[in-house]
Amino acid sequence: MHHISSGFKSIFTQITMDAIGKIRLSIGGAGFSGWSGLPYLIEDFSAVPTFEGDNTVMAQESAKYLLKLYKR
């Protein structure tokens, strides 16, 4: 279960970071303003993809485990 949840963490945190970046870019200059709240959201969330391991490593570990299961 740990390998699968690590893979989900990797995927979902990256999707979230990408979405926050797209939102910031899509609203133009207001995305950089503190009034939008996005700079604070980015600051608070930016560390999440590296908590308990980097997303790249976690995705690789999950893929390795799933391939091992597939081969069985």
N, C-alpha and C positions, 0 to 999 in steps of 0.2 A: 504494500500500500504506500510505503514511503516513496518509492521510485515514481509511482504514478502521480502522487500528490506533488512531488517536486517538479514533474513535467508540467502539471497544470499551473503551478505557481510561476514557472518560467514563462509560459505562454501568456497567461492572463495579466501579469504585471507588465510585460512588454506591450501588449495590446493597449493597456490603460495608459502607459507613458506615451505611446504613439498618438492615442486619441486626445490626450491633453495638449500635446504639441499641435495637432491639427486644429483643435478648437482655438488655441492661441493665435495661430496664423490666420484662421478664417475670419476672425473679428478685427484684424488689422492692428492698428496702433493701440487700440483699447486693450488688446491682449497683454500688452506690456505694462499697462497701468495697474497700480495697486487697487484701484476701484473695482476692477473686474474680479479680483480675487485669484486669478490664475497664477500670478507669480508666487503667491503663497502656497497654492496647491502644488505647483511644480516643485517648490522647495521642500515641502513636506513629503511628497511622494517619491522624489527622485532617488532616495536611498533604498526604497523597497525592492527594486530589482536585484540589489546586491545583498540583502539580508539573507543569512544562512546559506550563502554561496552565490556565486555569479550565475546569472541566467544561462549563459552559454554552457557552462560546465554542468549545470543541473539538467539542461535539455539533452546534452550528450549522454549523461548517466541514464536518464529515462529511456532514451532511444536504445542504448545498449541493452538495458533490461528487457525492453519490449522485443527486441530482436532475439534475445536469448529465449524468451517465452515462445516466440514464433517458431524457432528452430526445433524446440521440443515437440 
